[in-house]
Amino acid sequence: MSIWQLTTSKRHALRQLGRLCLFVKKSMLFNAIFLYTCLLRQFGKKVSVAILVSSMMTTLPAQAGVFDSLLKILLPFYKGKHSTQEHTQSPPAHEEQELVTTDEPSQSNDDGVQNTPSSSDDLKIPSILLDDVLSADDTTPVLDEPDLYALLLAEFYADRGDIAQALSIYKAESFKRNATAVFERALALSIEYEDPIESLHFATAWQMINTDHIPAWFYVAHLALKAKDYNQATQMIAMILQYDDRADLTQILTGIVPTDHADQRNLFFALQELDDDNAAISVLRAGLLFNMGEYPPALLHVDKALMSEPNNLAYINLKVDILRQAGRLDEMWSFIRTKRKQLPAEKELHLYEIRHHIENGQLEQAWQLLLIAHKQTNNPEVSLLTALVGIDSHHLAQASDILKGLAKNPEYASRANYYLGISHERSGDVDAALSYYEKVKDREHVLDARTKVVGFYLLHNDVDKAMATLVRLREEYEVFTADSYILQAEILISQGKKDLASELLSSANRENPDDDRLLFASYKLLENELSFEDKRGTLDKLLAIDPYHLEYQLADAKVRLLQNPDDQEAQTIATNISQLEVSDPAYDSQLQLDALMVLAQLAHTKGDYQAVIDYLQTPYDVEPSLPVGIILLRAYQGMGNGTKVAELLGELQQRFAFGQNRTGVEAQEY
C-alpha cells in the first residue's frame, strides 16, 4: 500500500468516526471522542478535547441530557436538565429579540456548517470537522435553546478574565428556552463583577419573562435590597409571602442592612407595607430599629419573631444585643439562663456568661460554668477552653483529664498535648511534660513545644539531645529552619563556643541565601565579633532585600553612627524610630528601646550625659534591664553623681548579680 493510499484510508476513518461522534448514544460519547482524538494525533493534528467537543456541539441537535456528563466537567455551573427543575416560559419572539442584544447572526463556512461567531483565533473549529462528510445537511441546530458552543466560549472568556465578554454571551443565552442554569451562572458573574443595580436590572428582566421561576423572585428581592430599591424589594417580598407566608427569607435579608441611618429609615418604612407574620421580616425590623437606637420597639419585634421560632440562635443573639445596649442587664442574664436551660447543647448560650467572667478576671466562676458547658455541649472548643481556664485557675488534675479526652480527637490532639505539657510542667512533673511536648505537631505550637524540650535537655546538661531536637525540627518543619539554627547558635554562644556558632550560622546562610530573617538574626548574635566590612556587607544585603524594614534601617544607622557620630541622616532614622506612636502599625516596644539605646550611646560618645539619662531613665524605670542600666551607670559616673552611681550599682547587683565577682575598682569599668 502506498503512502498516499494509507493517508487516504486515515482520512476516511477520521471522517467516518467524526460522523459517528455526532450520533452515538450518551454512553458511547467519551469513547468516540477518545478514538477520534487518537486518530487526529496519528494524522499529525493537535487539538484539545475541549475544542473538539465545542466544535461538535455547534452541529449537534440539542437533545435532553446528551452532553450532561461532559458539560459538568467543562462548565462548573452546569447542573443538567434532570437535576434542575425548570420554571421558565419561552418569551415571545419580539421580546426575545429586544432583550438578547448581544446575539450575532450565525455565519456559514464554505462547507455550509453554521458556527457561532468568535473573535478568538485559538478557538477555531478544526478543519477536519468541516469536510464533505460533516455538512450542514447532517444536523439542524435548535436556535431557541442555549447554544452549547457559545456557553463554552463564554466560560473560556470568564476563565481568561474577560468578564464583560463572558457576561455578554451568558446574558444573551439566558433568555432562551430551558436556560435556568445559564441564568444562574450569568447572575453569579454579574453579582461578583457588576454593580448591584446592573445585576438587579438583569435579574428583573429575566424574572419578568420567566414569571413562574420562584427562585428568581428571591434573587430580585435580594438584589433590590442591595441596590437600595426598597419599593421593588418589598413588592417582590410581598409576592413571596403571598405564595408562602412562612417562606424562609434568611438568604434575602442576610448582609443587606444598610449602615446609613437615612437608608435604614427608608427600608424600615418600606417594610411597613408588609404583614408582620413572617419571623424574618420581624427580625429585620428589629435589627433596623436596634441600629437606629430605638430599643423598646426593637424588642417588641424580636419577641414576635421568637414566638414563631423560639430556638433560632440568631434571633436569640439579637435580643441579647438589644437588651445589653438598652442597659437591661438583669433581664439579659435572666433571658440567657432561661434559653441555656431550654437549649443546653448550644455552646454560644453557655459562652455569654463565661466570657463575661473571664473578661472580669473571675476565673473560678468561669471554671464552674465551663464544667457544666463541657458536659452538656460535648463540643471540643468548649472542652479546650475549659481545660485552659482550669490550668490558669490551678485545677490542674481536672484540666489534664479533659485534655486527655480531647487528645483522642485527631483535630485537637496536637493542641491537647501542648497544654498537657504545660499542665504537667506547672505541676512539676517534668518527664511527663517532656513526653507531651514531644507529641505536639501543629505549626502554631510546635516551635514553642520543641523549644521547651530543648530547655529541659539543657537543664540536665544533655546538649547533644538538645541539638538533635533542633536538627529534627528543621527537617520536619522547613518553615522553622531559621529558628532552629538561631537556637543552636545561642546554645553554642552560651557555652562560649562563638567560633562554632559563627561556622554554623555561616553554613546556614549559605544553604538559605534568601532568608533575610536568618541573616539578620545571625548578624545580631555575632555583631560584636564582626568587622566593620562584614557588618557593612551584611546590612547592605539586608537593605537590598527589604529597604523599608525598620530593624534593618536602625542597625544600619547604628553602624554609620559608630563610624561617623555626625551622620545626621543616621541620627534622624534612629530618632524617628524612637518616636513611633503606639497606634502606629510599625510600633514595636523592643525596637523603640533599641533606637533609644542607639541615641543614648551616641550622646555618651559626645559626652552629653544628661541626654543619656533623658533617653533611658524612664524605660529603665518601666522595665529594668542590664544593658540599659549599664549605660545609665556610665552616664551618672560621667556626671560625677556618686549617690546615683551607688544607688544604681546596688540595684544592678541585686537584680542581675552585676559585678558581684568583681572588685569595686573593676565595677567602675562600666
N, C-alpha and C positions, 0 to 999 in steps of 0.2 A: 504494500500500500504506500502510495506516495505521500509526501508531506502535505501536499495540497488536499489530498483525499482525507487525511487524518484531521486536518483543520476543519474541513467541511463537515465531517462527522461530529466534531465537537460543537460546531455552530448549531447543527441540527439538534443535538442533545440539549444544548442550552435553551434553544427556543422552545422545545417541547416541554422541558422541565419548568421554564418560566411560565408557559401557558398553564401547566398543571398547578403551579402555585396559586393561580387565580381561582381555581375551582375545587381545591382539596377541602376536605372537611376540617373542622377546627382541630380535631385530634391529630391530624397529619401536617398541620401548617408548619410547625417548627422543623420537622424532619425535612420537608420540602425546601424550606429556606436554607437549611444546613447543606443539603446536597447541591442546591443552586449556587451557594457561596463557594463551595469547594470547586465546582466546575469553573466558576468565574476566575478563581485563583489559578487553576491549571491553564486557563486560557490567557493568563497574563493580565487580568483586570483586577484591580484592587478596589473594593467597595465595602463600606461598613454595613452591618446588618440593619442599623437604624435607617440609613439612606435607602437601602434595598426595600425595606418594608414600607417606608414612607412613599416610595415610588409606586409600589404595588397598590397602595391604598388609594391612589388617585384614580385607579381604574376599576377597583373592586366595587361591586354593588354593596350598599350598606345593609347588611343582614344582622339581625339582633344577636349579639354575643360572639360573632365570628372572631373578632380581634380582642376580646376582653382580656385574655391572659397576657397577650403581648402588650396591650396598652397599659396594663397595670405595672409593667416593668418600665416602659418608656415614659409614661405620663404619671407622675406621682399623685395627681389629684383624681385620676380616673377610678371610678368605682364599678362601672359596668351597668348594663340595663337591669340586670336581675337583682342587683344589690341595692339599688336606689329607686324607690318608688317615685314615678314622675307625676307631678301635679301641674302639668303645663298644658296650655292650649295653643294651637297654632295660630299666630296672628294673621289677620287679613293681609292680603298681598300688598295693598298700598301702605299699611302701617309698617310692614317689614322693610319695604324699600326706603321708607323715610328714616327708620331708626338705624338700619345697617348701612352706614355711610362709608365704611372702610372696605366693603367688598369691591373687588375689581372683576370685570368680566373674565371668564375663562379664556385662555389662549390655546390654540391648537398648534402642534408642531407639524412638520411636513408629513408625518405619517397619520395625522388625524387624531392623535391621542390628546385628550384635554388635560391640561395641567394647571394647578394653581399658580398664579404669578409669584415670582420670588426675586428679590434683589440680591440674594446671597449667592455668590458664584460657586461656593463649595457645596451647595445643596441641590445641584442639577441632577436630573434623572439620568441614571446610567443609560448610555445609548443602546446597550444590548437589549433593554426592555422596550425599545421603540422601533423594533424591526417589523418586518411584514407580518409576523405571527401575532404580535400584540397590537392589533389595530383597534380603532375606535369602535368598530362594529362588534367587538367581543363583549363589551360591557356598556352599561348605561348608568352613569353616576346619578345619585339621588341628591339633587342640589338643595332641597329644602331641609336637609338634616346636616349637622355639623360635618364639615369636610375633615376627614382624619389626617390628611396630609397637612392641612392648614393648622390643625391643633399641634402636630409635631413641630411644625415650623415655628409656631408661637412659643412652644416650650424651649426650643433651641434659642430663640431670641431672649427669653427670660433668663436662661442659663448663662448667656453671654452678657447680661446686664443691660440689654436694650429693652427696658421695661415698656417704654412708650409704644414700640412696635408690637411687642407681645400683647399689650392690653388692647391695642387697636384690632388685632386679629381675634383675640378671645371675646371681646365685647361684641364684635360683629357676629361671630359664630354662635354666641349665646342666645341670640334672638331667633334661632331656627328651632324646628321641632325637636323634642326629646333632648334638650340641651341643658338640663338642670346641672349636671356635673360641670359642664363648661362654664355656666354662670357662676357657680360657687368658686371655681378656680379664678375666674376673672375678678370676682368681687374680693377674693382674698388678696390678689395682687393690688387691686385698687386701694383697699384699706391700708396696705403696707406702704404704698408708694405715692398715693394721691391724697389730696386734702379731703376731709370728711364731706364737704359739700359736693365734690365731684363724685365721690363714692355714693352719696345719697341720691344724686341725680340718676346715676346708672341703675342703682337698685330699684328706685321708684319706677323708672321706665320699664324695667323688666317685670316688676310686680304688677304693673297696670295691664300688661299683656297676659301674664301668667297669673291670673287673679285667684286661681284655686290652689296655688302653691303656698301653703300656710307658712313654712319656714321663712319665706320671703317677707311676710308680714313682720316677723321678728327682726330680720335684717334691717328693714326700712325703719322700724321704730327705734332700734339702737342707733343707727346712723343719724337719724333726725335729732336724737338727743345729743349726740356728739357734735353735730353741726349747729346746735342751739336753735333748731327749728322746732320749738316746743309745740306749736299748734299741730303740725303734721305728726309729731311724735304721739301726742295724746289721741289724735284720730286713729292712728294705727293700733295703739294700745287698746282703745275702745273696741275696735274690730276684734282684736284677740280675745278680750274679755267677754264680748258678746258670743263668740264661738265657744269659749270655755272660761267661765268666771273664776275657776280655780287654777288657771294656767300658771306655770312657773315662769315668772318674769325675771328671774335672777340674772340670766345671761344678758337680757336687755339693759338692766339697770346697773350692772357691775361697772365701776370705773367711770361713770358719766356725771357724777355730782359736780357741778361747776364750782370753781373756787371764788369767783367774783360774786359779791353779795347781790348785785343787781340781777345777775343771771340766776342766782339761787331763788330770788323772789319771783322772777318771771316764770321759772319752772314750777315753783310751788303753786302759783295762781293758775297756771295751765292745767295742773293736776286736779284742781278743784272741780273740773268738769267731769272727772271720772268717779265712779262709785268707789266707796272705801271698803268694799267687801273683800278685796284681794289683799293678802298679807304683805306681798312685796310692795304694793302701792302705799300701804300704811307705813311701812318701814322707810320708804323713800321720802315720804312727807316728814316722818320723824327725823330722819337724817338731815333734811334741809332746815327744819326748824332748829335742830341742835346746832348746826353750823352758824345759824343766824342768832344764836344765844337765847332762843325762846324755849326754855326748858319745860315748863309745865305742859304746853300743848304737845311738845315732842313726846313727853311721857304718855300722854293720852293715846297718841297714835301707835307707839311701840307696844303699849299694853294691849291694844286691839289686835295687833299682829300676833302677839304671844298667846292670845286666846285661841287663835287658829292653829298656831304652831308652837306649842309651849316648850318643845325640846330643840328648837332651832338655835344653835350656838351663836350664830351671827346676830340674831335678834337679842339674845341674852347679853352679848357683849355690848351692843348699842345701848341697852337700858343701863348697864353698869356705867358706861361712859357718861351718859346723861346725868345719872344720879351723882357721880363724882364731880362733874363740872358744876352741878347745881348746889354742891355743898351738903347734900343729904347723905352723909357718910354712914350714919347708923342704919338708915333704910337700905343703903347699898350693901353693907355687910350682911344684913338680915336676908336680903334677896339672894346674895351669893350663897349663903349657907343653906338656904332652902333649896336652891337649884342643885347644889352639890349633893344633897341627900336624894333628890329625885334622879340625878344623873351621876352616880358615883364613878362611872368609868371615864368621864370627861376630864382629862388632865387639866385643861385650862381653868375649870372651876375650882380645882384644888390650888392651882398656882397663884391665883389672885392674892389670897391671904398669905400664902407662903412667901411670895415676892415682897409683900409689904413688911413682913417681919425681918427678912434678910436685909432689905434696904435700911431698916432702922436698927440693925445690929442685934436683933433679938433672935439669935441662933437657936436657943433652946426651944422657943415657941415654934420656930420654923421646923425644927427637927421632929417635934411631936406630930405636927400636921403632915410632914413628909412620910413618916412611918405609916400613917393612915392611907395617904395617896399611893404609896408604894404597893400596899396590899390590894387596894381597890382598883387601881388602873392597870396594873401589870404592864406598865409602859417602861421601856428601857431608859428613856430620857429622864423620867421621874426617878427611876431607881438610881441612876448615876448621880443626879442632883442630891438625892437622899444620902448617898454614900459620902459625897463631898462635904455636905453640911455636917454629917456625922464625924468626919475626920477633923473638921475645924472646931467642932464643939466637943472634941475629945471622947466621942463614943466609938473608939477605935475597933473594938471587937465586933460590934453590930455592923459598923460600916464595912469591915472586912468580909463578914458573912454575906452582905448584899453584893459586894463586888465579886465574890467567888461565884455567885449565881449568875451575875452579869457576864463573867468571863466565858460562860458556855455559849453566849451569843456571838457568832463569828464577827458581826458588825461592830460589836463593842468590846471584844476580847482584849484588844491591844490597850485601849484606854483603861479598862478594868485592871489589867496587870500593872499599868503605870501607877495607878492610885493605890493598888495593893502594896506596891513597893513603898510608896510614901507612908501609908498607914503603918507598915511594919518597921520602917525606918524611925518613925516617931515613937513607936513603942519600944525601940531599942533592939529589935531582932534583925541585926544587920545581915545575917546569912539569908534569911527569908526575903528580905528586901532586895538583896542582890539577885536572888533567883527570879523574882518577879520582874525586876528591871531588865534582865536578860531576855525576857519574853516579849518585850514591847517591840512592835513592828511598824506602827503608823508613823508617818513622817512628822506629824505635829509634835510627837512626844519622844521619838526615838533618840534624837540628839541629846536631849536633857537626860534621858534614861541612861544612855551609854556614858555620858559624862559622869554621872553618879557612880556607875560601875567602875570607871577609871579611878575615881576618888577613893572608892573602897579598897581597890587593889593597892593604891599608893599608901593608903593608911596602914596597910600591912607590909609595906616596903616591897611589894611584888611588882616591880617596874616592868618586867617582861610581859606579864599578863595585861598590864595597863596599855602598853604599846601594842600588843596583839589585838586588843579590843578596838583600838583606834584604826589599825590597819583594816580590820574586818568591817568597820563602819564605812569606810570609803569604798571598799569592794562591794558592799551590799547596797549602798546608797550613794550614788555618784554625786548627788546634789550636796552632800556634806563632805566632799573631798577637801575643800579649803579648811573647814573646821577641824577635820581630823589632823591635818598637817600642822595647823597652828597649835592645837593642844599638845601634839607630840613635841613641837619646838619649845613650848612653855615648860614642859616637864624637863627637857634637857637643860634649858637655861636655869631652872630652879636647882638643878644638880651641879651647876657650874660648868656645864659642857656646852659653852657657847659655840665652839668650833663645830661640834656635831650638829647643833641646831642650825647653824649657818649652812652647812652642807646639805642638810635635809631640806631646808627651805629653798635653796638654790636648785636642787633637783626637782622639787615640787613645782617651781615656777617654770622650769624648762619643759616639764610634762604638761603644764597648763598655762601656756603663754598668754592666753586671752582672759585669764581670771584676774581682774584688777583687784578684787577683794582679797584674794590670797597674796597678791603682790604688795598691797598696802599694809596688810597685817604683818607680813614679813618685814617690811620697812620699819614699822613701829617697834617690833620686837628687837631688831638689830640696829636701831637708829644710832645708838651710842658707839657702835663698832664700825659703822660705815664711814668711808672717807667722803669728803665734800663732793668729789667727782661721782662717786657711786650714788650719793643722795640726789645729786642733780640729775643724773641719768634716769634714776627710778621715778622721780617726780615728773620729769618731762614725759615719760611714757604714760604715767597715770593721767596727767592732764590732757594728753593726746587722746586717750580713751574717753575721758569724761571731763571736759574743761569746766563744767559748771558744778562739779562735786565740791561742796564746801569743805569737807575734810581734806581733800587734796589741795585745795586753794590755801587753807590755813597752814598745812605742812610746808607748802612752797613758800609762803610768807615768812614762816619761822626760819627757814634756811637762808632766805635772802636777807633777813634782818641780822642774822648771825654773821653773814658776810659783809653786810653794809648797814649799820644801825640807822643810817639816814635815808634809807629807801622808803620814800613817802607812800608809794603805791602799795608796798607790802604792809606798811603800818595801817593804811586805810582799809585793806582787806581784813586784817585782824580786828580792827575797831568795829567795822560793820557787822562781823560775825558775833562779836561780844555784845552787840546792842540789839540782837534779834528779839522781837517780842514773842511772848509765849503763844500768842494767837497765830504767829507766822507758821505756815506748814513746814518750813525748813528748820524750825526751832528744835534744838536738842540741848538738854541741860549740860551734858558732858562736853559737847562741842563748844558751848558758850564758855564753860570753865577753862577749856584748853586755850581758847582765844584770850581770855583774861590772863592766863599764865604766860602766853607769848608776850603780851603787852607789859606784864609785870617784870619779866626777865629783861625786856628792852629798857624799861625805866631803871632797873637796878644797874644795868650796864652803864647808863648815863648818870648814875649817882642820884637819881630822883627817888629817894626812899619813901617819901610821903605818897607819891603816885603808886608805888608798890602796895602800900597799905590801903590806899583808896580802892585799888583794883580787887584785892584779895581778902580783906578782913571780913567783909560781910559773907562771902561764900564760905570762908572757913568757919564762921560762927554758925551758919546754917547746917553745914555738913563737913566736920573736920576731916582733913586728910593729911597724910605725912608730907607729900610733895608741896602742898600749899603752905603747910606750917613751916617747912624749912625755908622757903623764900621769904615768908613774913619774918622769921627769926633773923635772917640776914639783913632785912630792912631795918629792924629795930636795933640791931648791932651797929649798922651804918649810921643811925641817928644818935647812937650813944645812949639809948634809953635802957639802962641796966635793969630797972624794975620790970619793964615789959619783957626784956630778954629772959630774966629769971623765971617770970610767971609762965611765959610760953614754953620755955625749955622744960620746966617741970611737967607741964601738961602733955608735951610730946613724949616725955619719958614714961608717963603714966599710961597714956593711950596706946603708944606704938613701941614701947621699950626702946625709944630712941636714945643712943649714946650710953646705954647702961653699962656697956663693957668698955667704955672709953674714959679717959681722964677728963677733967673739966677743960683742960687746955685743948684736947683733941676735939671736944664738942664745939669749941669756938671756931673750928674749921668751917662749920656750917653758917 
